[in-house]
Amino acid sequence: MYFKQEDIDKLLDNLRIEEVVGEFIELKKVGSSYKGLCPFHADTNPSFSVTPEKKICKCFVCGSGGNSINFYSKIKNISYTEAIRELAKKYRINIKEYNNTNPNENYEKFYNIMEETHNFFMDKMFSQDSRGALEYLSNRGLDTDLIKEHQLGYASPKWSELYELLNSKGYSDEDLLALGLVKKSEEGRIYDAFRNRVIFPIFSPSGRIIAFGGRSLEKDDSIPKYINSPDTPIFKKGKNIYGIERAINIKNKNYSILMEGYMDVLSANIFGFDTSIAPLGTALTEEQAQLIKRYSSNILLSFDMDKAGIFATERASFILKSQGFNIRVLQFEGSKDPDEFLKKNGKEAFLKVVENSLEIFDFLYNLYSSEYDLDNNIIAKQNFIERFKEFFSNVENDLEKEMYLKKLSEKIDISVDVLRKTLVEQNKKHAIRKDYVDINQEKIEKKEFKQANNLEMAIVKMLLRKPEYYNFFKEEKLESDIANKIFKFFNQKIKENLFFDSNTIMKEFKNYIEESNEFSDYEKNNELARIIMDYILIPNKFEEERENIALFKSYLRVKLKLRDKTKDDISKKIEFGKLKKEIEETKSVEDFIKVYNSFKYLF
């Protein structure tokens, strides 16, 4: 018997980890977390931490922990599958169990071996011969607590230390070879695959150990700096992502940050950017993109700033676009990678980089235009346009294609029709992933989308950051269906007496979109996706205030323009004149609302 990953995710989403853990150990609230004595070692000083927001628990002494299923499995001494079954029944969460018709589906023994191996590596990190590993990590900004928090390990230089341990526990050579933990020489000698390396654990989305990455501590340049576990029965390099065990953070915040390597991800996490992930020593694959998209279709690309990193950004963007992602690119001036930038400049500077990030089209435009002389050079301009072919071949959404074509047309002064013929009509992909959509429905959706004018969408975006302004707009009549649908959400939350906090509102909004039948797929994948992506980008406070007051004034101008003027007498015209004058003089939203309310009788 087995459970599908989506059902495991559903279980984890619905379990309260503090409740699961609290059944077995006494927890005391400390800030936003809970602490208690670790049940997995002789603990006298509470070292076991439970973080409800991230849905994880962790002992900072022995390293035990994980998600609710990991904890329950270990504390009850039962298999992972049994833990899923018991927790689902206990907390009345309805998930389906499937018959295991394929003998290769149940790999519990492999997971057990990987857990034993991981514990061995973690123990070795603080042994007598690990000085080099600790020194390396210290130089990279990781102290003892952070090493334990991220469950890093160490593989000693000894040839067969791990093999001898696992062999003594009765694990077969065949299984150890299948998991890539050991290798076999031509003479038949079995030896450890990871030696004298810092070990990075690689988890499945549900938090199970499935592979390892190892960073060499040797000074010999002929030895590969990084190695990863090979493909195994429980691990496929091109289908897994480093850091995906924190997928709950990606889902909650509705974006991920794709980085190049292990240390980039660790640095980002240390500074609070806990949606960071990385491919596993390979170029990003379609399967990896599909895995990330299960949690969010919004992504920030944060690769190294060298030639290889720029190329990786370009290639990754094509894969991600083919899967319908909204993509922005981070650029780090004066640093070779995000890890270095964070250590040099800190969190606030990184947030500024996020704020100034480029939408993928703008990034590619800047990249390609730097390679060609576009001033009065027809051949160069032609080659420049050709560079966009692969990008356009991977943009699945027709509306998005048209927006990009228009943008390119304006930048290089070539008609949209000519560009469309070159980049779209003559550039059909050989293999097309076709979505079968009802044509009439698509027409309806496009019409509905066009009705959502820019002003109303800007108001919606503002209200998600400043929900306290909703009271001003709640009685206003809006033109577009999509804006009115979103306003239904605000009305509902008011009735529920939801605390009007921006982060809370945004979480609720994302849930509302996912659960509601009000919105079409077209709306979700376009306008709503852009609203959410814009929310992620943290605006400058003063700039935001300036934009907000400008938005209120713009809305009033439109309202005044569209009102019925046939019933105006002289006195009313004078009053409207006063309103316009006083409104234009307001410097803040609060002043605007005060003035508007004093003239509300006019409407």
TORFIDREN-186044 format. One line per 2 residues: number of its first residue (from 1); their letters; for each residue x, y, z of C-alpha. Coordinates in steps of 0.2 Angstrom, whole numbers, plus 5000, padded with zeros to 4 digits. Layout:
NUM = a = X:Y:Z  ...
This chain:
1 = my = 5000:5000:5000  5006:5018:4997
3 = fk = 5000:5036:4996  5002:5048:4982
5 = qe = 5013:5064:4985  4998:5076:4983
7 = di = 4989:5066:4997  5004:5067:5009
9 = dk = 5005:5086:5005  4987:5087:5009
11 = ll = 4990:5078:5026  5005:5089:5031
13 = dn = 4995:5105:5026  4981:5100:5038
15 = lr = 4991:5094:5053  4995:5106:5067
17 = ie = 5013:5101:5071  5012:5108:5088
19 = ev = 4997:5097:5092  5006:5082:5085
21 = vg = 5022:5084:5094  5012:5091:5110
23 = ef = 5004:5074:5112  5021:5066:5117
25 = ie = 5031:5081:5125  5027:5096:5135
27 = lk = 5029:5111:5125  5030:5129:5131
29 = kv = 5027:5144:5119  5043:5155:5116
31 = gs = 5038:5169:5104  5031:5162:5088
33 = sy = 5038:5144:5092  5037:5131:5105
35 = kg = 5051:5122:5115  5052:5106:5125
37 = lc = 5064:5092:5130  5069:5082:5116
39 = pf = 5062:5064:5117  5076:5057:5106
41 = ha = 5091:5059:5118  5094:5063:5136
43 = dt = 5089:5081:5136  5090:5092:5152
45 = np = 5089:5109:5144  5075:5111:5131
47 = sf = 5083:5109:5114  5068:5103:5104
49 = sv = 5060:5117:5094  5043:5117:5085
51 = tp = 5039:5130:5072  5020:5130:5067
53 = ek = 5023:5143:5053  5035:5132:5044
55 = ki = 5027:5116:5050  5043:5108:5056
57 = ck = 5051:5103:5072  5070:5101:5076
59 = cf = 5082:5096:5090  5097:5108:5090
61 = vc = 5107:5095:5099  5104:5078:5091
63 = gs = 5097:5084:5075  5081:5074:5076
65 = gg = 5065:5082:5068  5057:5085:5052
67 = ns = 5038:5087:5048  5024:5080:5057
69 = in = 5025:5063:5049  5044:5061:5052
71 = fy = 5041:5065:5070  5027:5053:5072
73 = sk = 5036:5039:5063  5051:5041:5074
75 = ik = 5042:5043:5091  5031:5028:5088
77 = ni = 5045:5018:5080  5034:5014:5065
79 = sy = 5036:5016:5046  5033:5032:5037
81 = te = 5018:5024:5028  5011:5018:5044
83 = ai = 5013:5035:5052  5004:5043:5037
85 = re = 4990:5030:5039  4988:5033:5058
87 = la = 4989:5052:5057  4976:5053:5044
89 = kk = 4964:5042:5054  4968:5051:5071
91 = yr = 4965:5068:5064  4951:5063:5052
93 = in = 4960:5069:5036  4953:5060:5021
95 = ik = 4967:5054:5010  4967:5039:4998
97 = ey = 4978:5024:5000  4982:5014:4985
99 = nn = 4986:4996:4982  5005:4993:4979
101 = tn = 5004:4983:4962  5021:4988:4958
103 = pn = 5034:4979:4969  5046:4994:4967
105 = en = 5034:5006:4974  5038:5002:4992
107 = ye = 5056:5007:4996  5054:5009:5015
109 = kf = 5071:5000:5017  5080:5012:5006
111 = yn = 5073:5027:5016  5079:5018:5032
113 = im = 5096:5016:5025  5097:5034:5020
115 = ee = 5091:5040:5037  5104:5029:5046
117 = th = 5117:5037:5034  5112:5054:5038
119 = nf = 5113:5052:5056  5130:5045:5054
121 = fm = 5136:5060:5044  5128:5072:5057
123 = dk = 5137:5063:5071  5154:5064:5062
125 = mf = 5152:5083:5060  5156:5085:5078
127 = sq = 5169:5072:5079  5188:5074:5082
129 = ds = 5193:5073:5064  5180:5086:5057
131 = rg = 5190:5101:5061  5192:5105:5042
133 = al = 5174:5104:5039  5169:5115:5054
135 = ey = 5183:5128:5048  5176:5128:5030
137 = ls = 5158:5131:5036  5163:5144:5049
139 = nr = 5172:5153:5035  5156:5153:5025
141 = gl = 5146:5160:5040  5138:5145:5048
143 = dt = 5140:5142:5067  5137:5126:5076
145 = dl = 5118:5130:5079  5116:5134:5060
147 = ik = 5125:5118:5055  5113:5108:5067
149 = eh = 5098:5117:5061  5102:5113:5042
151 = ql = 5107:5095:5047  5124:5096:5038
153 = gy = 5136:5082:5040  5153:5076:5037
155 = as = 5161:5061:5028  5178:5057:5034
157 = pk = 5193:5053:5023  5193:5035:5028
159 = ws = 5189:5023:5014  5175:5012:5021
161 = el = 5169:5019:5038  5151:5021:5032
163 = ye = 5151:5004:5023  5157:4995:5038
165 = ll = 5144:5003:5049  5129:4999:5037
167 = ns = 5136:4982:5034  5136:4978:5053
169 = kg = 5118:4983:5054  5114:4970:5041
171 = ys = 5111:4981:5025  5116:4972:5009
173 = de = 5130:4977:4998  5117:4977:4983
175 = dl = 5106:4990:4992  5120:5001:4997
177 = la = 5127:5001:4979  5109:5004:4973
179 = lg = 5108:5020:4984  5125:5026:4978
181 = lv = 5132:5027:4996  5146:5015:4991
183 = kk = 5156:5010:4975  5164:4994:4970
185 = se = 5182:4993:4962  5187:4982:4948
187 = eg = 5195:4971:4961  5178:4969:4970
189 = ri = 5183:4980:4985  5168:4991:4991
191 = yd = 5172:5008:4997  5163:5024:5003
193 = af = 5157:5036:4989  5158:5051:5000
195 = rn = 5175:5054:5008  5182:5070:5016
197 = rv = 5167:5080:5011  5154:5092:5019
199 = if = 5138:5083:5017  5122:5092:5012
201 = pi = 5106:5082:5014  5093:5081:5000
203 = fs = 5075:5079:5005  5059:5074:4996
205 = ps = 5045:5087:4997  5038:5077:5011
207 = gr = 5054:5078:5021  5062:5061:5019
209 = ii = 5081:5059:5015  5083:5053:4997
211 = af = 5101:5059:4993  5116:5068:4997
213 = gg = 5127:5082:4990  5146:5082:4995
215 = rs = 5158:5097:4995  5176:5092:4994
217 = le = 5188:5098:5007  5203:5091:4997
219 = kd = 5216:5104:4990  5218:5093:4975
221 = ds = 5210:5102:4960  5208:5085:4950
223 = ip = 5195:5080:4963  5177:5086:4959
225 = ky = 5173:5100:4971  5155:5094:4972
227 = in = 5147:5077:4969  5129:5071:4971
229 = sp = 5121:5055:4974  5118:5046:4957
231 = dt = 5100:5042:4951  5093:5028:4963
233 = pi = 5077:5019:4966  5071:5034:4977
235 = fk = 5080:5049:4969  5080:5056:4952
237 = kg = 5092:5070:4950  5082:5079:4936
239 = kn = 5066:5077:4946  5071:5083:4963
241 = iy = 5076:5100:4970  5087:5105:4984
243 = gi = 5077:5114:4998  5060:5107:4992
245 = er = 5056:5101:5009  5052:5119:5014
247 = ai = 5039:5119:5000  5026:5124:5013
249 = ni = 5035:5141:5014  5034:5143:4995
251 = kn = 5016:5139:4995  5012:5151:5009
253 = kn = 5022:5165:5002  5017:5161:4984
255 = ys = 5035:5162:4976  5051:5153:4976
257 = il = 5069:5159:4973  5079:5148:4962
259 = me = 5098:5148:4966  5113:5139:4959
261 = gy = 5120:5130:4973  5119:5123:4991
263 = md = 5128:5137:4999  5117:5150:4990
265 = vl = 5102:5142:4997  5109:5140:5015
267 = sa = 5114:5159:5015  5097:5164:5009
269 = ni = 5089:5154:5023  5100:5161:5036
271 = fg = 5094:5178:5031  5076:5173:5031
273 = fd = 5073:5170:5013  5066:5153:5016
275 = ts = 5058:5149:4999  5076:5147:4991
277 = ia = 5079:5131:4981  5092:5125:4969
279 = pl = 5094:5112:4955  5105:5097:4959
281 = gt = 5121:5100:4949  5111:5100:4933
283 = al = 5103:5112:4921  5085:5115:4927
285 = te = 5074:5102:4919  5055:5102:4914
287 = eq = 5051:5089:4928  5060:5101:4941
289 = aq = 5050:5115:4935  5034:5105:4936
291 = li = 5038:5101:4954  5041:5119:4959
293 = kr = 5025:5124:4951  5015:5112:4962
295 = ys = 5018:5126:4976  5019:5142:4966
297 = sn = 5020:5148:4948  5030:5164:4954
299 = il = 5048:5163:4954  5064:5174:4956
301 = ls = 5080:5168:4947  5095:5171:4957
303 = fd = 5110:5163:4949  5128:5168:4949
305 = md = 5133:5184:4939  5147:5176:4928
307 = ka = 5145:5170:4910  5139:5153:4916
309 = gi = 5126:5160:4928  5119:5172:4914
311 = fa = 5118:5157:4902  5109:5146:4916
313 = te = 5097:5160:4919  5092:5161:4900
315 = ra = 5090:5142:4899  5080:5141:4915
317 = sf = 5069:5155:4909  5064:5145:4893
319 = il = 5060:5129:4904  5050:5139:4916
321 = ks = 5040:5149:4903  5035:5133:4895
323 = qg = 5027:5128:4911  5018:5145:4913
325 = fn = 5029:5153:4927  5029:5172:4930
327 = ir = 5048:5176:4931  5059:5190:4938
329 = vl = 5078:5190:4938  5089:5196:4952
331 = qf = 5105:5205:4948  5119:5207:4961
333 = eg = 5132:5221:4957  5149:5219:4965
335 = sk = 5146:5201:4970  5149:5185:4961
337 = dp = 5134:5176:4968  5119:5178:4981
339 = de = 5129:5170:4995  5143:5183:4993
341 = fl = 5131:5197:4991  5121:5193:5007
343 = kk = 5137:5191:5018  5143:5208:5011
345 = ng = 5127:5218:5011  5114:5209:5022
347 = ke = 5095:5207:5021  5090:5224:5017
349 = af = 5101:5226:5002  5095:5209:4996
351 = lk = 5077:5215:4997  5082:5231:4987
353 = vv = 5089:5219:4973  5072:5210:4974
355 = en = 5063:5226:4972  5074:5231:4957
357 = sl = 5072:5214:4949  5069:5213:4930
359 = ei = 5054:5204:4922  5062:5190:4912
361 = fd = 5058:5199:4895  5067:5215:4901
363 = fl = 5082:5204:4907  5083:5195:4890
365 = yn = 5081:5212:4880  5096:5220:4890
367 = ly = 5106:5204:4888  5103:5202:4869
369 = ss = 5105:5221:4865  5122:5221:4874
371 = ey = 5128:5209:4860  5123:5219:4845
373 = dl = 5124:5236:4838  5106:5241:4835
375 = dn = 5109:5258:4828  5107:5258:4810
377 = ni = 5113:5241:4807  5100:5230:4799
379 = ia = 5109:5214:4800  5113:5216:4818
381 = kq = 5095:5220:4822  5089:5205:4812
383 = nf = 5101:5194:4822  5095:5202:4838
385 = ie = 5077:5198:4834  5082:5180:4830
387 = rf = 5089:5178:4848  5071:5179:4854
389 = ke = 5064:5165:4845  5067:5152:4858
391 = ff = 5059:5163:4871  5044:5166:4861
393 = sn = 5042:5147:4857  5041:5143:4875
395 = ve = 5028:5156:4880  5012:5146:4880
397 = nd = 5000:5160:4884  4994:5170:4868
399 = le = 4990:5186:4878  5007:5186:4885
401 = ke = 5015:5183:4868  5005:5198:4862
403 = my = 5011:5209:4877  5029:5204:4874
405 = lk = 5028:5207:4855  5021:5225:4858
407 = kl = 5034:5228:4871  5048:5223:4858
409 = se = 5040:5233:4844  5040:5249:4855
411 = ki = 5059:5246:4859  5066:5243:4842
413 = di = 5053:5252:4831  5047:5237:4821
415 = sv = 5029:5233:4818  5020:5220:4829
417 = dv = 5014:5211:4813  5032:5209:4807
419 = lr = 5038:5203:4823  5023:5191:4825
421 = kt = 5027:5183:4808  5045:5181:4813
423 = lv = 5044:5176:4831  5027:5167:4832
425 = eq = 5020:5161:4815  5036:5155:4808
427 = nk = 5043:5149:4824  5031:5135:4829
429 = kh = 5038:5122:4841  5041:5105:4834
431 = ai = 5033:5097:4850  5018:5107:4857
433 = rk = 5010:5104:4873  4992:5108:4868
435 = dy = 4979:5113:4881  4962:5109:4874
437 = vd = 4951:5124:4879  4934:5128:4873
439 = in = 4935:5141:4860  4920:5151:4865
441 = qe = 4925:5151:4883  4942:5158:4878
443 = ki = 4933:5172:4869  4922:5176:4884
445 = ek = 4938:5176:4896  4948:5187:4884
447 = ke = 4933:5199:4884  4931:5199:4902
449 = fk = 4950:5202:4904  4949:5217:4893
451 = qa = 4936:5225:4904  4947:5225:4919
453 = nn = 4955:5242:4916  4972:5247:4923
455 = le = 4965:5259:4936  4953:5245:4945
457 = ma = 4967:5233:4945  4979:5245:4953
459 = iv = 4966:5248:4966  4965:5230:4970
461 = km = 4984:5228:4971  4984:5243:4983
463 = ll = 4970:5236:4994  4980:5220:4996
465 = rk = 4994:5230:5004  4983:5243:5012
467 = pe = 4967:5233:5017  4962:5247:5028
469 = yy = 4957:5258:5013  4944:5245:5008
471 = nf = 4931:5255:5018  4932:5269:5006
473 = fk = 4929:5258:4990  4917:5246:4997
475 = ee = 4901:5255:4991  4909:5261:4975
477 = kl = 4903:5254:4958  4916:5245:4948
479 = es = 4916:5242:4929  4925:5225:4927
481 = di = 4919:5208:4933  4936:5202:4939
483 = an = 4938:5218:4951  4920:5215:4957
485 = ki = 4924:5197:4961  4939:5202:4971
487 = fk = 4929:5214:4980  4917:5200:4985
489 = ff = 4933:5193:4994  4935:5208:5004
491 = nq = 4917:5209:5009  4918:5191:5015
493 = ki = 4933:5194:5026  4925:5209:5034
495 = ke = 4910:5198:5039  4922:5186:5046
497 = nl = 4930:5200:5056  4947:5196:5049
499 = ff = 4961:5206:5056  4966:5217:5043
501 = ds = 4984:5214:5042  4992:5214:5024
503 = nt = 5001:5197:5026  4985:5189:5033
505 = im = 4975:5196:5019  4987:5190:5006
507 = ke = 4987:5172:5012  4968:5172:5013
509 = fk = 4967:5180:4996  4978:5166:4988
511 = ny = 4967:5153:4997  4951:5161:4990
513 = ie = 4958:5161:4972  4962:5142:4974
515 = es = 4946:5137:4982  4934:5148:4973
517 = ne = 4925:5144:4957  4922:5162:4953
519 = fs = 4938:5164:4943  4942:5156:4927
521 = dy = 4959:5148:4923  4962:5162:4911
523 = ek = 4960:5175:4925  4971:5165:4938
525 = nn = 4985:5163:4926  4986:5181:4920
527 = el = 4979:5195:4930  4978:5187:4947
529 = ar = 4996:5179:4945  5003:5197:4941
531 = ii = 4994:5204:4956  5002:5191:4967
533 = md = 5019:5194:4959  5018:5212:4962
535 = yi = 5014:5210:4980  5030:5200:4982
537 = li = 5040:5215:4977  5042:5226:4992
539 = pn = 5040:5244:4987  5049:5259:4994
541 = kf = 5038:5266:5008  5038:5284:5002
543 = ee = 5036:5279:4984  5021:5268:4989
545 = er = 5013:5283:4998  5015:5294:4983
547 = en = 5007:5281:4971  4993:5278:4983
549 = ia = 4987:5296:4984  4989:5297:4965
551 = lf = 4978:5282:4963  4964:5289:4974
553 = ks = 4965:5306:4964  4965:5296:4948
555 = yl = 4950:5286:4953  4940:5302:4958
557 = rv = 4944:5311:4941  4937:5296:4932
559 = kl = 4922:5296:4943  4919:5314:4940
561 = kl = 4921:5312:4922  4908:5298:4921
563 = rd = 4895:5306:4932  4878:5312:4925
565 = kt = 4880:5331:4923  4863:5334:4917
567 = kd = 4856:5337:4934  4869:5350:4939
569 = di = 4863:5367:4944  4875:5382:4947
571 = sk = 4877:5379:4965  4882:5361:4962
573 = ki = 4894:5365:4949  4902:5377:4961
575 = ef = 4903:5364:4975  4911:5351:4963
577 = gk = 4924:5365:4958  4928:5367:4977
579 = lk = 4930:5348:4979  4942:5346:4964
581 = ke = 4953:5361:4971  4953:5354:4989
583 = ie = 4957:5336:4983  4971:5341:4972
585 = et = 4979:5350:4987  4979:5334:4998
587 = ks = 4996:5326:5001  4990:5310:5009
589 = ve = 4977:5297:5008  4970:5301:5025
591 = df = 4968:5320:5019  4960:5314:5003
593 = ik = 4947:5303:5012  4943:5317:5024
595 = vy = 4940:5330:5010  4930:5317:5000
597 = ns = 4919:5313:5014  4915:5331:5017
599 = fk = 4908:5333:4999  4900:5315:4999
601 = yl = 4883:5323:4998  4886:5328:4980
603 = f = 4886:5310:4974
